Amino acid sequence: MSGGDQRITVLDQLRGVALCGMLFINAAYFAYGAQEAVVVSGKVAGLEAWSYRAWQILFAGKFVAIFSFLFGAGLQLCVVRAQARQAPWVGSHLRRAAVLYVLGLLHSLVWPSDILRAYAGFAVLLLPMLVLSSRWQRRVLILTFLAALCAPMLSAGSVLSFPAGLCFRLLPFVLGIYVAGAGGMKGAGERMPVFTWHLYIVVGAIVLLVAGYAGLLVEQAATAQLERYLRLTSYPLALCYGVCVVKIAAAIPDSSVGRGLAALGRMSLSNYLSQDSVGVLVIACLGLAPLAYSQVPIVVVLTLLLQWAFSRAWLRRFRSGPIETLAGGFIHGRRR
């Protein structure tokens, strides 16, 4: 939810990519009444087991991290733009958090794993960081990063497990705030790379992550070890994905894929809240319930096509999505 009228194309594209990745994980649960943790051993085998593992290593946690980074960056950009206009922003920030919480509460009635209520809480928790200088924001980022490194290593009963775990969850938000506050993003419609690392670093990191995961599979590591590895590598792989998207978007401007992702991302809140309903409709129409892991790509592609078509049609007439328009009216006290 942006607080300004300016759009940064690459951020909308990243939001669209994040929606696609989150859908790969969520779609496996659309056909079920409850979202239970699935353990590979003893429940699925063969193609289904490999499909489950592939979705976990490629998508689980990675795209939520990208979404979290963008949320933090969006909060900071709202503050920067308000300060440039010499306008108050704390009230609108708190109203934004309240809107997210209410939307998340309503969405949780049909989708128990909703993330918006947590985002609302983090928005309030991170409010003091938004007024810091970039130098102090960098210091907060370093401390958060060091604490987050410890989180996957600590046992659940440890005294430090809660603060370290909180820092682990806050890390992408804090990184987004710092990047936006340090001037790593520019104004309306500019397709500038948010990061400047070379692509070979990204490719090398992905190769290392996949090689490590493959090694764990070959050794038939315990489920707990696999989950810890997935948690450790979720942020590095999310960073790799983000850098790749930014570089591709910069190299191929005005591509049809880029415009499609931007349309999805521009209506990210509306599309996120409707993904489960559209996904269930696709599953029902195709008769895929109960959904197999190997069938997830079918549901993902059809769901995204429907949302993309609706987003394009809607944005031809309106400047923002339906939920974004309603939320913006409450936050800013005017029709967006």
C-alpha positions as CSV (number, residue, x, y, z in Angstrom):
1,M,0.0,0.0,0.0
2,S,1.7,3.1,-1.2
3,G,1.2,6.4,0.4
4,G,1.9,8.4,-2.7
5,D,0.7,8.7,-6.2
6,Q,4.1,8.0,-7.7
7,R,4.8,4.5,-8.9
8,I,8.2,2.8,-9.2
9,T,7.8,0.2,-11.9
10,V,10.4,-2.2,-10.7
11,L,8.8,-2.4,-7.2
12,D,5.4,-3.2,-8.8
13,Q,7.2,-6.0,-10.8
14,L,8.8,-7.4,-7.7
15,R,5.4,-7.4,-5.9
16,G,4.0,-9.3,-8.9
17,V,6.8,-11.8,-8.7
18,A,6.3,-12.2,-4.9
19,L,2.6,-12.9,-5.5
20,C,3.5,-15.6,-8.0
21,G,5.9,-17.3,-5.6
22,M,3.6,-17.2,-2.6
23,L,0.8,-18.7,-4.7
24,F,3.0,-21.8,-5.4
25,I,3.0,-22.5,-1.6
26,N,-0.5,-21.5,-0.8
27,A,-2.1,-23.3,-3.8
28,A,-1.3,-26.7,-2.3
29,Y,-3.7,-26.0,0.6
30,F,-6.6,-24.4,-1.4
31,A,-8.4,-27.7,-1.8
32,Y,-8.4,-28.5,1.9
33,G,-10.4,-27.2,4.7
34,A,-7.5,-27.0,7.1
35,Q,-3.9,-26.0,6.6
36,E,-1.9,-28.7,8.3
37,A,1.8,-29.1,8.3
38,V,2.8,-31.7,5.7
39,V,5.7,-34.0,6.4
40,V,7.1,-35.7,3.3
41,S,8.0,-39.0,4.8
42,G,5.1,-41.3,5.1
43,K,2.5,-39.1,3.4
44,V,3.7,-38.6,-0.2
45,A,6.2,-40.4,-2.3
46,G,7.6,-40.5,-5.8
47,L,6.7,-37.6,-8.1
48,E,4.6,-36.0,-5.3
49,A,7.4,-36.1,-2.8
50,W,9.8,-34.5,-5.3
51,S,7.2,-31.9,-6.2
52,Y,6.7,-31.0,-2.6
53,R,10.5,-30.7,-2.0
54,A,10.9,-28.6,-5.1
55,W,8.1,-26.1,-4.1
56,Q,9.7,-25.9,-0.6
57,I,13.2,-25.2,-1.7
58,L,12.3,-22.8,-4.5
59,F,9.3,-20.9,-3.0
60,A,8.7,-21.5,0.8
61,G,9.6,-18.3,2.7
62,K,11.5,-16.7,-0.2
63,F,8.7,-14.7,-1.7
64,V,7.2,-13.7,1.6
65,A,10.6,-12.3,2.4
66,I,10.5,-10.3,-0.9
67,F,7.0,-9.0,0.0
68,S,8.3,-8.1,3.5
69,F,11.2,-6.2,2.0
70,L,8.9,-4.3,-0.3
71,F,6.5,-3.5,2.6
72,G,9.3,-2.0,4.6
73,A,10.5,0.0,1.6
74,G,7.0,1.2,1.0
75,L,6.7,2.5,4.6
76,Q,9.9,4.4,4.3
77,L,9.0,5.9,0.8
78,C,5.7,7.1,2.3
79,V,7.6,8.9,5.0
80,V,10.1,10.4,2.6
81,R,7.4,11.7,0.3
82,A,5.4,13.1,3.2
83,Q,8.5,14.9,4.5
84,A,9.2,16.3,1.1
85,R,5.7,17.9,1.1
86,Q,6.2,18.9,4.7
87,A,3.0,17.0,5.6
88,P,2.3,15.0,8.7
89,W,2.6,11.2,8.3
90,V,2.4,9.5,11.7
91,G,-1.4,9.5,11.7
92,S,-1.7,8.0,8.2
93,H,1.0,5.4,9.1
94,L,-1.1,4.2,12.1
95,R,-4.3,4.2,10.0
96,R,-2.5,2.1,7.4
97,A,-1.5,-0.4,10.1
98,A,-5.2,-0.4,11.4
99,V,-6.5,-1.0,7.9
100,L,-4.1,-3.9,7.4
101,Y,-5.0,-5.5,10.7
102,V,-8.8,-5.3,9.9
103,L,-8.3,-6.7,6.4
104,G,-6.1,-9.5,7.8
105,L,-8.6,-10.3,10.5
106,L,-11.4,-10.6,7.9
107,H,-9.1,-12.6,5.5
108,S,-8.1,-15.0,8.3
109,L,-11.7,-16.2,8.4
110,V,-11.2,-17.9,5.1
111,W,-7.4,-18.2,5.0
112,P,-5.9,-18.9,8.5
113,S,-2.3,-18.2,7.4
114,D,-3.0,-14.6,6.5
115,I,0.1,-12.3,7.0
116,L,-1.5,-8.9,7.0
117,R,-2.1,-8.9,10.8
118,A,1.6,-9.6,11.4
119,Y,2.5,-6.8,8.9
120,A,0.3,-4.4,10.8
121,G,2.0,-5.2,14.0
122,F,5.5,-4.8,12.4
123,A,4.4,-1.5,10.9
124,V,3.8,-0.1,14.4
125,L,6.9,-1.8,15.9
126,L,9.1,-0.3,13.2
127,L,7.7,3.2,13.4
128,P,10.6,4.7,15.4
129,M,13.1,3.4,12.7
130,L,11.3,5.4,10.0
131,V,12.5,8.7,11.5
132,L,16.1,7.7,11.9
133,S,18.9,9.0,9.6
134,S,20.3,6.5,7.1
135,R,23.4,6.1,9.3
136,W,21.4,5.0,12.3
137,Q,19.1,2.8,10.1
138,R,22.3,1.1,8.9
139,R,23.3,0.4,12.5
140,V,19.9,-1.0,13.3
141,L,20.1,-3.2,10.2
142,I,23.5,-4.6,11.2
143,L,22.3,-5.4,14.8
144,T,19.1,-7.0,13.4
145,F,21.2,-9.1,10.9
146,L,23.6,-10.3,13.6
147,A,20.7,-11.3,15.8
148,A,18.9,-13.0,12.9
149,L,21.9,-15.1,12.2
150,C,21.6,-16.8,15.6
151,A,17.9,-17.5,15.3
152,P,18.0,-20.8,13.3
153,M,20.7,-22.2,15.6
154,L,18.9,-21.6,18.9
155,S,16.7,-24.2,20.5
156,A,13.0,-23.3,21.0
157,G,13.4,-23.2,24.8
158,S,16.3,-20.8,24.8
159,V,16.0,-17.5,26.5
160,L,17.3,-15.7,23.4
161,S,15.1,-17.7,20.9
162,F,12.2,-15.2,21.0
163,P,14.2,-11.9,20.4
164,A,16.4,-13.7,17.9
165,G,13.4,-15.1,16.1
166,L,11.8,-11.7,16.1
167,C,14.9,-10.2,14.5
168,F,14.9,-12.9,11.9
169,R,11.3,-12.0,10.9
170,L,12.0,-8.3,11.0
171,L,15.2,-8.5,8.9
172,P,13.6,-8.1,5.4
173,F,11.4,-5.2,6.7
174,V,14.5,-3.4,8.2
175,L,16.5,-4.0,5.0
176,G,13.7,-2.5,2.9
177,I,13.5,0.6,5.2
178,Y,17.2,1.1,5.0
179,V,17.4,0.7,1.2
180,A,14.6,3.2,0.7
181,G,15.9,5.6,3.4
182,A,19.4,5.6,1.9
183,G,18.1,6.6,-1.5
184,G,18.4,3.2,-3.1
185,M,15.0,3.8,-4.9
186,K,13.9,6.7,-7.0
187,G,10.7,8.3,-8.1
188,A,7.9,7.8,-10.5
189,G,8.2,5.2,-13.1
190,E,12.0,5.0,-13.0
191,R,13.3,1.5,-13.9
192,M,16.5,1.7,-11.9
193,P,18.1,-1.3,-10.3
194,V,17.6,-1.4,-6.6
195,F,20.7,-3.5,-6.1
196,T,24.1,-3.2,-7.9
197,W,25.6,-6.7,-7.3
198,H,26.8,-8.5,-10.4
199,L,24.7,-11.3,-11.7
200,Y,27.4,-14.0,-11.4
201,I,27.3,-13.5,-7.6
202,V,23.5,-14.3,-7.7
203,V,24.0,-17.4,-9.9
204,G,26.8,-18.6,-7.7
205,A,24.7,-18.3,-4.5
206,I,21.8,-20.2,-6.1
207,V,24.2,-23.0,-7.2
208,L,25.6,-23.2,-3.7
209,L,22.1,-23.3,-2.1
210,V,20.8,-25.9,-4.5
211,A,23.9,-28.0,-4.1
212,G,23.6,-27.9,-0.3
213,Y,19.9,-28.9,-0.5
214,A,20.7,-31.8,-2.9
215,G,23.4,-33.0,-0.5
216,L,20.9,-33.1,2.4
217,L,18.5,-35.1,0.2
218,V,21.2,-37.6,-0.8
219,E,22.2,-38.1,2.8
220,Q,18.4,-38.5,3.7
221,A,18.7,-35.9,6.4
222,A,16.0,-35.7,9.0
223,T,13.0,-33.5,8.4
224,A,14.1,-31.1,11.2
225,Q,17.5,-30.7,9.5
226,L,15.8,-29.9,6.1
227,E,13.5,-27.4,7.8
228,R,16.4,-25.6,9.5
229,Y,18.3,-25.5,6.2
230,L,15.3,-24.1,4.4
231,R,15.0,-21.4,7.0
232,L,18.7,-20.5,6.9
233,T,18.7,-20.2,3.1
234,S,15.3,-18.5,2.6
235,Y,16.7,-14.9,2.8
236,P,19.8,-15.5,0.6
237,L,17.6,-17.1,-2.1
238,A,15.0,-14.4,-1.8
239,L,17.8,-11.8,-2.4
240,C,19.0,-13.8,-5.4
241,Y,15.5,-13.8,-6.9
242,G,15.1,-10.1,-6.2
243,V,18.3,-9.2,-7.9
244,C,17.6,-11.3,-10.9
245,V,14.2,-9.7,-11.4
246,V,15.6,-6.2,-11.1
247,K,18.4,-6.9,-13.6
248,I,16.1,-8.6,-16.1
249,A,13.6,-5.7,-15.8
250,A,16.4,-3.2,-16.4
251,A,17.7,-5.2,-19.4
252,I,14.3,-5.8,-21.1
253,P,12.2,-2.7,-20.4
254,D,8.6,-2.6,-21.6
255,S,8.3,-6.4,-22.1
256,S,4.9,-8.0,-22.0
257,V,5.9,-10.1,-19.0
258,G,7.2,-7.1,-17.1
259,R,3.9,-5.2,-17.8
260,G,1.9,-8.2,-16.6
261,L,3.9,-8.5,-13.4
262,A,3.6,-4.7,-12.8
263,A,-0.2,-5.0,-13.2
264,L,-0.3,-7.8,-10.7
265,G,1.9,-5.9,-8.3
266,R,0.1,-2.6,-8.6
267,M,-3.0,-4.4,-7.3
268,S,-0.9,-6.6,-4.9
269,L,-3.3,-6.2,-1.9
270,S,-6.4,-7.0,-3.9
271,N,-4.7,-9.9,-5.7
272,Y,-3.3,-11.3,-2.4
273,L,-6.7,-11.2,-0.7
274,S,-8.4,-12.9,-3.7
275,Q,-5.8,-15.6,-4.5
276,D,-7.4,-18.2,-2.3
277,S,-10.9,-17.6,-3.7
278,V,-9.7,-17.6,-7.3
279,G,-7.5,-20.7,-6.6
280,V,-10.4,-22.7,-5.1
281,L,-12.6,-21.7,-8.0
282,V,-10.0,-23.0,-10.5
283,I,-9.6,-26.3,-8.6
284,A,-13.4,-26.8,-8.5
285,C,-13.8,-26.0,-12.2
286,L,-11.1,-28.5,-13.1
287,G,-12.1,-31.1,-10.6
288,L,-8.7,-31.3,-9.1
289,A,-9.7,-31.7,-5.4
290,P,-7.9,-33.0,-3.5
291,L,-5.0,-31.3,-5.2
292,A,-1.7,-33.2,-5.8
293,Y,1.6,-31.4,-5.5
294,S,2.4,-32.1,-9.1
295,Q,-0.8,-30.3,-10.1
296,V,0.1,-27.1,-8.3
297,P,1.6,-25.4,-11.4
298,I,-1.7,-25.8,-13.3
299,V,-3.6,-24.0,-10.5
300,V,-0.9,-21.3,-10.2
301,V,-0.8,-20.5,-13.9
302,L,-4.6,-20.4,-14.3
303,T,-5.1,-18.3,-11.1
304,L,-2.4,-15.8,-12.2
305,L,-3.9,-15.5,-15.7
306,L,-7.3,-14.7,-14.2
307,Q,-5.9,-12.2,-11.8
308,W,-3.7,-10.7,-14.6
309,A,-6.8,-10.3,-16.9
310,F,-8.8,-8.7,-14.1
311,S,-5.9,-6.4,-13.1
312,R,-5.4,-5.1,-16.7
313,A,-9.1,-4.5,-17.2
314,W,-9.4,-2.7,-13.8
315,L,-6.3,-0.5,-14.2
316,R,-7.5,0.7,-17.6
317,R,-10.3,2.6,-15.8
318,F,-8.8,3.2,-12.3
319,R,-5.5,4.2,-10.9
320,S,-5.3,1.5,-8.2
321,G,-7.0,-1.8,-7.2
322,P,-10.4,-1.9,-5.5
323,I,-9.1,-2.8,-2.1
324,E,-6.2,-0.3,-2.5
325,T,-8.8,2.4,-3.4
326,L,-11.0,1.8,-0.4
327,A,-8.0,1.5,2.0
328,G,-6.4,4.7,0.5
329,G,-9.6,6.6,1.1
330,F,-9.6,5.7,4.8
331,I,-5.9,6.3,5.3
332,H,-5.7,9.6,3.5
333,G,-9.3,10.8,4.0
334,R,-9.9,11.3,0.4
335,R,-10.7,9.3,-2.8
336,R,-7.5,8.1,-4.4
